[in-house]
Amino acid sequence: MDMKKLIVFSLVFALITGAVFAQVSIGGSVGFGAQLIEGDSSEKGDDDPAIYTNLNAHWGEFHFVWASDDGAAGSKIKVNSDFNKDGGEGGFPLKMGGNVWWRPAEWVRLEFTNIEDEGVFGRGNAIDWGYQANSSAGNANNLWGGGWNSFSNAALRSGNGFFGGLGGNGENVLALSLFPIDGLAVNFAWDLANGAGGTEEFFKHTVAQITYDINGIGNLGVSFAAGDDYNGLDGWAGLNLTAHTFAVDFTLTMLQGMNVEVSGKIPLSGKKGGDVYDNDADDFLIPIEVGLGYTLNQWSSEAFQLFARVGLLLPTDDYEATHIGIDINPSYDIGLFRVFFDLGMAMIMPKDSDFDTALFWHFTPYLKKSLGIGDLYVGFSLWNGASQGGYESVMTYWQNDDKDKGTGLINFAIPIYFEVAF
């Protein structure tokens, strides 16, 4: 029996036995979106149309989930794709990942995972993907900046100030959780790729975390990552920044229908141009991040819902600029559809007079119509600043003298997005 037949046989066998001995679920989703009209205020040449159309979102995912009836073990297989068939970078890539977890006792849980976009022990909701929780990533309201769900023109990335956890980019992760008492979790995680450098290298990049549910009040988290990278901040300057990361966050849940989240993330022993453990690399003070998120009626059926977030990046002697971003996204269900009014602003304020203060903004009213098998989004977007490219990179103050990325450029679009899930 060749390997392909063995894989197919194993999968069929797993599905059959899973259906008999465990809880099995199969699901997936597909989304396509486009700017029906898009343009900006810049002067266009003869070969560069002032108004054009553009494919914005084109992705899908498919997953199998197994769990034993007693809740002691389970697994998941997931396939992601961005449906890129235009011959561009990656051209229709399929990213397959999975996890296996085991809970031999109530007080311990062990997991192996490498699922794309699903890491472990990350913190923060409303400032991250939860800010669009009742819409969808990559839909009508995610056009501006350097990545989906960033603050205006990528002055700050989503999740600013909150611990990012480990994984989500295909890393092979080993995660261990201990539950010594009710409400308390002690978590550890390791990227198994570091094990190739030996035992010492493996443990030098440990992620550790403690979370505690304060009954009736909220949840507290204290997290640490050894040897974290900050490529999201330094991608434009190419500094290759690394540091240990310490973060503390608290989520208030005692108010009915409301969640308030606040967090601070502090980079320690920052290095430039090498690993944080590299004594030959130059020291670099990486900015402290602060984040605040708020949700009202997030998962309820209430007609009025509200998401808001604030992000702050504090200056250092090596990064002499303050970043601040404010977003608010109220919505109301009028019966036929839900109407959103997503708007925000962000500022980059350098200390150095050689660089200008940059003010970015966006305004995107859009509607969401449920069609039974999926959701349709249609909106109008208005924002300033050139697209930063990349994915969740942060625009730095070193770019402020680049006129092509200035604040004077005004962009507009009429986006449409359709998603089906099962």
C-alpha positions as CSV (number, residue, x, y, z in Angstrom):
1,M,0.0,0.0,0.0
2,D,1.6,3.3,-1.1
3,M,1.6,6.4,1.2
4,K,-1.3,8.2,-0.4
5,K,-3.6,5.2,-0.1
6,L,-2.4,4.8,3.5
7,I,-3.3,8.4,4.3
8,V,-6.7,8.1,2.8
9,F,-7.4,4.8,4.6
10,S,-6.3,6.2,7.9
11,L,-8.5,9.3,7.5
12,V,-11.6,7.1,6.6
13,F,-10.8,4.8,9.5
14,A,-10.5,7.8,11.9
15,L,-13.9,9.2,10.7
16,I,-15.6,5.8,11.1
17,T,-14.2,5.1,14.5
18,G,-14.7,8.7,15.6
19,A,-18.3,8.6,14.7
20,V,-18.8,5.5,16.8
21,F,-16.7,6.4,19.9
22,A,-16.5,10.2,19.9
23,Q,-18.3,13.4,19.1
24,V,-17.4,14.5,15.6
25,S,-18.1,17.8,13.8
26,I,-17.3,18.9,10.3
27,G,-17.4,22.5,9.1
28,G,-16.0,25.2,7.0
29,S,-16.5,28.6,5.4
30,V,-15.8,30.4,2.1
31,G,-15.6,34.1,1.6
32,F,-15.2,36.3,-1.4
33,G,-15.1,40.1,-1.5
34,A,-14.2,42.9,-3.9
35,Q,-14.1,46.7,-4.2
36,L,-16.8,47.4,-6.8
37,I,-15.3,50.9,-7.1
38,E,-12.0,52.0,-5.6
39,G,-9.8,55.1,-6.1
40,D,-7.9,57.9,-4.4
41,S,-7.1,61.5,-4.7
42,S,-3.6,61.2,-6.3
43,E,-2.9,62.2,-9.9
44,K,-3.0,59.3,-12.2
45,G,-1.1,58.6,-15.4
46,D,-2.7,57.4,-18.7
47,D,-1.9,53.8,-17.8
48,D,-3.1,54.1,-14.2
49,P,-6.9,54.4,-14.0
50,A,-8.3,56.8,-11.3
51,I,-11.2,54.4,-10.5
52,Y,-10.9,50.6,-10.7
53,T,-12.1,47.4,-9.1
54,N,-10.1,45.1,-6.9
55,L,-10.4,41.7,-5.3
56,N,-10.1,42.1,-1.5
57,A,-10.9,38.9,0.2
58,H,-10.8,35.3,-1.2
59,W,-10.3,32.6,1.4
60,G,-11.8,29.4,2.7
61,E,-11.3,26.9,5.5
62,F,-12.4,23.3,6.2
63,H,-12.1,21.5,9.5
64,F,-12.8,18.2,11.2
65,V,-13.0,18.1,15.0
66,W,-13.1,15.0,17.2
67,A,-13.6,14.8,21.0
68,S,-14.2,11.8,23.2
69,D,-17.5,11.5,25.0
70,D,-15.8,11.9,28.4
71,G,-13.9,15.0,27.4
72,A,-10.5,13.4,28.0
73,A,-9.0,13.7,24.5
74,G,-9.6,15.2,21.1
75,S,-8.1,16.5,17.9
76,K,-8.7,18.8,15.0
77,I,-7.6,19.0,11.3
78,K,-8.0,22.3,9.5
79,V,-7.2,23.4,6.0
80,N,-6.9,27.1,5.1
81,S,-6.5,28.7,1.7
82,D,-6.5,32.2,0.3
83,F,-7.7,31.1,-3.1
84,N,-5.0,33.1,-4.9
85,K,-5.1,31.9,-8.5
86,D,-3.5,34.9,-10.2
87,G,0.0,33.5,-10.3
88,G,1.1,35.7,-7.5
89,E,3.3,34.8,-4.5
90,G,2.2,31.4,-3.2
91,G,-0.5,30.9,-5.9
92,F,-3.5,29.1,-4.3
93,P,-1.6,27.8,-1.2
94,L,-3.3,25.2,1.0
95,K,-2.2,25.4,4.6
96,M,-3.0,22.3,6.5
97,G,-2.6,21.9,10.3
98,G,-3.9,20.0,13.2
99,N,-3.8,19.4,16.9
100,V,-4.1,16.6,19.4
101,W,-4.9,17.2,23.0
102,W,-5.2,14.9,26.0
103,R,-6.5,15.6,29.5
104,P,-5.6,12.5,31.6
105,A,-6.8,14.2,34.8
106,E,-8.9,17.2,35.6
107,W,-5.8,19.2,36.7
108,V,-3.6,18.7,33.5
109,R,-4.0,19.2,29.8
110,L,-1.4,18.4,27.1
111,E,-1.6,19.6,23.4
112,F,0.4,19.4,20.2
113,T,-0.8,21.9,17.6
114,N,0.3,23.7,14.4
115,I,-2.9,25.1,13.1
116,E,-2.6,28.3,11.0
117,D,-4.3,31.3,12.6
118,E,-5.0,29.4,15.9
119,G,-2.2,29.9,18.4
120,V,-2.3,29.1,22.2
121,F,-2.6,31.4,25.2
122,G,-3.2,34.6,23.4
123,R,-5.0,37.4,25.3
124,G,-7.4,40.2,24.4
125,N,-10.7,40.2,22.5
126,A,-12.1,43.6,21.6
127,I,-8.8,45.1,20.6
128,D,-8.0,42.1,18.4
129,W,-10.2,40.1,16.1
130,G,-13.1,40.5,18.5
131,Y,-13.4,44.1,17.4
132,Q,-15.1,42.8,14.3
133,A,-16.7,39.9,16.1
134,N,-20.2,40.3,14.6
135,S,-18.8,41.0,11.1
136,S,-16.0,39.1,9.5
137,A,-12.2,39.4,9.0
138,G,-11.4,40.7,5.5
139,N,-14.9,42.0,4.8
140,A,-16.2,45.4,3.9
141,N,-14.6,47.3,6.7
142,N,-10.9,46.1,6.4
143,L,-9.3,48.1,3.6
144,W,-6.9,50.6,5.1
145,G,-3.5,50.2,6.6
146,G,-1.0,47.4,6.7
147,G,-3.2,44.4,7.5
148,W,-6.7,43.3,8.2
149,N,-8.1,44.7,11.4
150,S,-5.3,47.1,12.1
151,F,-5.9,50.6,13.4
152,S,-6.1,53.4,10.8
153,N,-3.3,53.1,8.3
154,A,-1.5,50.5,10.5
155,A,-0.4,53.1,13.0
156,L,-1.0,50.3,15.5
157,R,-1.7,46.6,14.9
158,S,-4.7,44.7,16.2
159,G,-4.0,43.2,19.7
160,N,-1.7,46.1,20.7
161,G,-0.8,45.8,24.3
162,F,-2.1,42.3,24.8
163,F,0.0,39.1,25.0
164,G,0.0,37.3,21.6
165,G,0.7,33.8,22.9
166,L,2.5,31.3,20.7
167,G,1.6,29.8,17.3
168,G,-0.8,30.7,14.6
169,N,1.8,30.9,11.9
170,G,2.2,27.2,11.4
171,E,4.6,26.7,14.3
172,N,4.8,23.2,15.9
173,V,3.7,24.0,19.4
174,L,3.8,21.9,22.6
175,A,1.4,23.3,25.2
176,L,0.9,22.2,28.8
177,S,-1.8,23.5,31.2
178,L,-2.1,22.8,34.9
179,F,-5.3,23.5,36.9
180,P,-4.3,23.2,40.6
181,I,-7.4,24.9,42.0
182,D,-10.7,26.1,40.5
183,G,-10.3,29.2,38.4
184,L,-6.5,29.0,38.3
185,A,-4.6,27.9,35.1
186,V,-0.8,27.7,34.8
187,N,0.2,27.5,31.1
188,F,3.5,26.7,29.3
189,A,4.2,26.5,25.6
190,W,7.2,25.8,23.4
191,D,8.0,26.0,19.7
192,L,9.3,22.5,18.9
193,A,11.6,23.9,16.2
194,N,13.8,25.3,18.9
195,G,14.5,21.7,20.1
196,A,16.8,21.2,17.1
197,G,19.3,23.5,18.9
198,G,19.3,21.2,21.9
199,T,17.6,21.2,25.3
200,E,19.0,24.5,26.5
201,E,17.8,26.3,23.3
202,F,14.4,24.7,23.6
203,F,13.8,26.0,27.1
204,K,15.3,29.4,26.4
205,H,12.2,30.3,24.4
206,T,9.6,29.2,26.9
207,V,6.2,30.9,27.0
208,A,4.7,30.9,30.5
209,Q,1.4,32.2,31.8
210,I,-0.9,32.3,34.8
211,T,-4.6,33.2,34.5
212,Y,-7.2,33.4,37.3
213,D,-10.9,33.8,37.2
214,I,-12.0,36.1,40.0
215,N,-15.5,34.8,40.6
216,G,-18.2,37.3,39.5
217,I,-15.7,40.0,38.7
218,G,-13.4,39.1,35.9
219,N,-10.2,37.4,34.7
220,L,-6.6,38.3,35.4
221,G,-3.6,37.2,33.2
222,V,0.1,37.4,33.7
223,S,2.2,36.2,30.8
224,F,5.9,35.9,29.8
225,A,7.6,35.0,26.5
226,A,11.3,34.4,26.4
227,G,12.9,35.5,23.2
228,D,9.9,37.1,21.4
229,D,10.3,38.9,18.1
230,Y,8.9,42.3,17.2
231,N,8.9,42.1,13.4
232,G,5.5,43.7,13.3
233,L,7.1,46.9,14.6
234,D,10.4,46.9,12.9
235,G,9.5,45.4,9.6
236,W,9.8,48.7,7.7
237,A,13.2,49.7,9.2
238,G,14.6,46.2,9.0
239,L,16.1,46.3,12.5
240,N,15.3,42.7,13.5
241,L,14.2,43.5,17.0
242,T,13.8,40.8,19.7
243,A,13.1,40.9,23.4
244,H,11.6,39.0,26.3
245,T,8.0,40.0,26.7
246,F,6.1,40.5,30.0
247,A,2.4,41.3,30.0
248,V,-0.4,41.8,32.5
249,D,-4.1,42.0,31.5
250,F,-7.5,42.1,33.2
251,T,-10.9,41.6,31.8
252,L,-13.9,43.0,33.8
253,T,-17.0,40.8,33.2
254,M,-19.2,41.8,36.2
255,L,-21.2,44.4,34.3
256,Q,-24.2,42.8,32.5
257,G,-23.7,42.7,28.7
258,M,-20.3,44.5,28.9
259,N,-16.7,43.4,28.9
260,V,-13.8,45.8,29.6
261,E,-10.3,44.7,28.9
262,V,-7.0,46.5,29.8
263,S,-3.5,45.3,29.3
264,G,0.1,46.4,29.2
265,K,3.0,44.6,27.4
266,I,6.6,45.4,28.3
267,P,9.6,44.3,26.1
268,L,12.6,43.4,28.3
269,S,16.3,43.2,27.3
270,G,15.6,44.3,23.7
271,K,18.1,43.6,21.0
272,K,18.7,44.9,17.5
273,G,20.0,42.8,14.7
274,G,20.1,39.5,16.5
275,D,18.5,37.1,19.0
276,V,17.8,38.5,22.5
277,Y,20.4,36.0,23.8
278,D,23.0,37.2,21.4
279,N,25.6,39.3,23.4
280,D,27.0,40.7,20.2
281,A,23.7,42.3,19.2
282,D,23.1,45.9,20.0
283,D,20.7,46.8,22.8
284,F,17.5,48.5,21.7
285,L,14.7,49.9,23.9
286,I,11.4,48.6,22.3
287,P,8.3,50.6,23.1
288,I,5.8,49.6,25.8
289,E,2.3,48.8,24.5
290,V,-1.0,49.6,26.3
291,G,-4.4,48.3,25.1
292,L,-8.0,48.9,26.1
293,G,-11.0,47.1,24.7
294,Y,-14.8,47.4,25.3
295,T,-17.7,45.4,24.1
296,L,-21.5,45.8,24.7
297,N,-23.9,43.0,23.8
298,Q,-21.2,41.2,21.8
299,W,-22.8,37.8,21.6
300,S,-26.4,38.7,22.5
301,S,-29.4,39.2,20.2
302,E,-29.8,42.9,21.3
303,A,-30.5,45.3,18.5
304,F,-27.8,47.7,19.6
305,Q,-24.2,46.6,19.9
306,L,-21.0,48.5,20.4
307,F,-17.3,47.6,20.1
308,A,-14.5,50.1,20.9
309,R,-10.7,49.9,21.4
310,V,-7.8,52.2,22.2
311,G,-4.1,51.4,21.6
312,L,-1.0,53.2,22.8
313,L,2.7,52.8,21.9
314,L,5.0,54.7,24.3
315,P,8.3,56.3,23.1
316,T,11.8,55.2,24.2
317,D,15.3,56.6,23.7
318,D,15.7,54.3,20.7
319,Y,12.2,54.7,19.3
320,E,11.3,58.4,19.8
321,A,7.6,58.5,18.8
322,T,4.2,58.0,20.5
323,H,1.5,56.1,18.6
324,I,-2.2,56.3,19.7
325,G,-5.2,54.8,18.0
326,I,-8.9,55.0,18.8
327,D,-11.6,52.9,17.0
328,I,-15.4,52.7,17.6
329,N,-17.9,50.5,15.9
330,P,-21.6,50.8,16.9
331,S,-24.2,48.8,15.1
332,Y,-28.0,48.5,15.1
333,D,-30.3,45.8,13.8
334,I,-33.2,47.4,12.0
335,G,-34.8,44.1,11.1
336,L,-33.9,43.7,7.4
337,F,-30.2,44.0,8.1
338,R,-27.7,45.3,10.7
339,V,-26.1,48.7,10.1
340,F,-22.5,49.4,11.3
341,F,-20.7,52.7,11.6
342,D,-17.0,51.9,12.0
343,L,-14.8,54.9,12.4
344,G,-11.4,55.6,13.9
345,M,-8.3,57.8,14.0
346,A,-4.6,57.2,14.8
347,M,-1.6,59.5,15.3
348,I,2.2,59.0,15.1
349,M,3.9,61.8,17.1
350,P,7.7,61.8,16.8
351,K,9.8,63.8,19.2
352,D,12.3,64.6,16.4
353,S,11.3,67.7,14.6
354,D,12.7,66.3,11.4
355,F,9.7,64.0,11.2
356,D,6.1,65.3,10.9
357,T,3.2,64.2,13.2
358,A,1.0,62.0,11.1
359,L,-2.8,61.8,11.6
360,F,-4.7,59.0,10.0
361,W,-8.4,58.3,10.0
362,H,-11.1,56.0,8.5
363,F,-14.9,56.0,8.2
364,T,-16.8,53.0,7.0
365,P,-20.5,52.7,7.2
366,Y,-21.7,49.2,6.1
367,L,-24.5,46.8,6.4
368,K,-24.7,43.1,7.1
369,K,-27.6,41.0,5.6
370,S,-28.1,37.5,6.8
371,L,-29.1,35.2,3.9
372,G,-29.7,32.0,5.7
373,I,-26.6,30.1,4.3
374,G,-24.3,33.1,4.9
375,D,-23.9,36.8,5.3
376,L,-23.6,39.6,2.7
377,Y,-21.8,42.9,3.5
378,V,-22.0,46.1,1.5
379,G,-20.4,49.4,2.5
380,F,-18.7,52.6,1.7
381,S,-15.1,53.3,2.9
382,L,-13.2,56.6,3.2
383,W,-9.7,56.7,4.6
384,N,-6.4,58.6,4.2
385,G,-2.8,57.4,3.8
386,A,-1.3,55.0,1.3
387,S,-1.7,51.2,1.9
388,Q,1.3,50.0,3.9
389,G,1.3,46.5,2.4
390,G,2.3,43.4,4.3
391,Y,0.3,41.9,7.0
392,E,-0.2,43.6,10.4
393,S,3.0,45.6,10.2
394,V,3.1,48.9,12.0
395,M,3.9,52.1,10.2
396,T,6.9,53.7,11.9
397,Y,7.8,57.3,12.3
398,W,10.8,56.7,10.0
399,Q,8.3,56.5,7.1
400,N,6.8,59.9,7.8
401,D,9.1,61.7,5.3
402,D,7.9,59.4,2.6
403,K,5.5,61.5,0.6
404,D,3.9,58.4,-1.1
405,K,2.7,57.4,2.4
406,G,1.6,60.8,3.5
407,T,-1.6,61.8,5.3
408,G,-2.9,63.9,2.4
409,L,-3.8,60.9,0.2
410,I,-7.6,60.3,0.4
411,N,-9.0,56.9,-0.6
412,F,-12.5,55.7,-1.2
413,A,-14.2,52.4,-2.1
414,I,-17.5,50.6,-2.3
415,P,-16.8,47.1,-1.0
416,I,-18.9,44.0,-1.1
417,Y,-18.3,40.8,0.7
418,F,-20.1,37.4,0.9
419,E,-19.4,34.6,3.3
420,V,-21.0,31.1,3.6
421,A,-20.4,28.9,6.5
422,F,-21.6,25.4,7.4
